[in-house]
Amino acid sequence: MATATAIRRPTELHARLVVPDVEIGICLGTGGVAAGGDEVFAAFEAGLAGTGVFAVVKPREDACQGSCASITGTGCRGMCAMDVLVDVLTRKEGVESKVTYGTVTEKMVAKIIEEHIIGGEPVHKWIVLSDDEPTSHNEFYQLQDRLVLRNCGTIDPEIIDDYLEAGGYRGLYKVLTEMTPEQVHQEVLASGLRGRGGAGFPTGLKWKFAAEAPSATGEKFFICNGDEGDPGAFMDRSVLEGDPHSVFEGMAIGGYAIGADHGYVYVRAEYPLAIKRLKIALKQAEDRGLLGANIMDSDFSFHLKIKEGAGAFVCGEETALMQSIEGKRGMPRLRPPFPAQSGLWKSPTNINNVETLACVPWIITEGAEAFAGRGFEKSKGTKVFALTGKVKRSGLAEVPMGLTLRDVIYSIGGGMKDDKEFRAVQMGGPSGGCLPASLLDTRVDYEELNETGAIVGSGGMVVLDTDNCIVDTARFFLKFTQAESCGKCVPCRVGTVRMLEILTRICEGKGVPEDIGLLETLADDIKAGSLCALGGTAPNPVLTSLKYFREEFEEHINEKRCRAGACAELTTYWIVAEACTGCRACSRACPVDAITGEKKEVHVIDSEVCIRCGACYQKCRFDAVRRQ
Amino acid sequence: MSVGQGVESAVEAGGFDEAPLRDLLETYQDQRGALIPLLQGTQAAYGYLPAEAMESIARALREPLSQVFGVATFYAQFRLVPRARNVVRVCHGTACHVSGAPLVSLEIERNLGIGDGENTEDMMFTIENVACLGACGMAPVMMINDRTYGKLSPDSAVKAVKEFRAKEEGENGSGDTSAVSEAEDADGAEA
């Protein structure tokens, strides 16, 4: 427990001066911005000012006489496929009503202002979420339990008062005033929280080791791993962009628990918006005395720095990440010594993932039991999944551990896009694997998923349909790990190249029957001979694919056939004369001018010239382009 | 763009302009783990890592040049040759891959007449294929500089690149009518 007598409560916030009649919240996460969020924001600002009915105010800065409205840019609320998402909350005679509009564009803003905000009648056809008139999209949130994402999409991440008003920094206040460092790691251990970066190691135990480790240098460090490199995962980005203070607070609590007074947030350089918001948040927290020297006037100090990564997937591995902070090539090293004994600059160091840290303030304020009460067997609490690929509603979903894959894909995700047939779900990115339909009732739980050969991993969940080739997907991941191998261990450096060559020749129709056995032997050697998890798990996508989809490999090798039509060398395209209308859509789409034919006449594909990219197949609206 | 101006001013000086680097060295020289932030700052100022800059950094940090070069070549972010004024990053993450990113890449590369890692002749664009931009819900995705474009088709991606070029050329008033952009205009009119 900190000893200072008058620790300041983190309640000194700039309160709202007005309660606006209308509050508009616009998603300005990366997804929202990509869909035109900034333009929608500007359109609301201009549109509302133009009506003359409402004064547009900043509720904490401006007082207001007549009717007023506020416009807030928020973080990601998960339904990224429907961006730009816009919440409109109206207050009339004390009654609040809120609806969410989806896929909003600039052009729709005027109608929303005129009919809904002024006229009082929501524009029903554009509503995606509403308490009063549930739509099919309400299912997206029904099975979710949002602890990590508690503030994402509701607060303005660039205004610290929003976070404070939502209960922010009270967890830190509680540990500083009521708890010893030991009680803190005990509490986290009791919650059952396990590392959300993929390994699933108990967080409380990790903290205990770092807390008990003596420091020869007199320093200890607390690092947040925001080097979210798994292709297909973006939960950490969304938390950093949408609720940066929750990560800072988790780090400060952890720093107190292990006795560290310096911390680093290591973020991918590919996340410019996250870096910008972190810098704003850090400045605001320091200005309020919530980070830095003598936090809340206690004797606990915690100084944070934001470190930008420089583009190396292997830096997600903790020893490589520390090398990178030290300014070196990010190459993993042998453990032991573990970072808890000798980490950054040879000092005891603790590293946790973004999502793990965002859970911490919640656990401290709500209690370990509340967290442990969620989940399944040895996997407690919730997990955020990035649900993408061929599902109707892709986005971020936070669910209690123990839900089945089917629940996530079919209830939250709304099922398959364009009602195509489910082929596989890829779990855990380049360290995970593809699972078939027969395993859809597997629970999302560390142990149960490990048994299948896939992993919870960082939470990437990519759904594949029958247009996606399993062999090509395995090759895709191998290509990734091969390129990202740091080169230290020969089995990983050379072995991944050899595996990629074999997979490539299988995809090109040049595979031989011995290739499957060769892949399996190489996979075993790479797993056994690599120092870090990158090499140790690199063969997983191939191994799980061979386990569940062996017949597809055999088809490629023996029959020279790709059933998905995704492997160019094994696919031919032709046009069915009876169905062709001569609309020229295909010939315009063809990147190599392989399609000839006059307008309104039957077109022909020259298979000598065709590169089998499938552009014509996708463009044809008359089902005239066929492939096999 | 500031990056482009940095390159030009360095070139105009008829050699290597040390000034931006000197400021960076002053800021970082005495910090632990300064090498990567220094290289990042250098790249932001010059658009790439000039050999002269790496030599100065090595001297200032009292590190062997091989160490600096080793770090510069390890990380994907660093470039040892100048790149164009604007960078088109095409995402090849899992979600983008299964949603058609290869076709998007093919079409952009065809349109600009360059491949991954190359610059257009007029130094307007560099193409970089990247592993994942983290906007998987909007797949397939690309970025032009710091702006993200989502739910792309090969056509809409090329359209975005063309609009970006038109805007840049309009702003600079250069009226650059190279053979490349003329061909693009004709192509665009037909589509």
Interface residues (C-beta under 8 A of the other chain):
Chain A: T30 G31 V33 A34 A35 C80 A81 D83 E228 G229 D230 P231 G232 A233 F234 R237 R268 A269 E270 Y271 P272 K307 E308 G309 A310 G311 A312 F313 S324 I325 E326 G327 K328 R329 G330 W345 A386 T388 G389 K390 S394 G395 L396 Q426 G429 G460 V462 L464 N468 T473 F476 F477 F480 A483 E484 C486 R588 A589 P591 C613 G614 A615 Q618
Chain B: R32 G33 A34 L35 I36 P37 L39 Q40 Q67 G70 V71 F74 Y75 A76 Q77 F78 H92 G93 T94 A95 H97 V98 S99 G100 P102 L103 L106 E107 R110 V130 A131 C132 L133 G134 A135 C136 G137 M138 A139 V141 D146 R147 T148 Y149 G150 K151 P154 D155 E190 A191
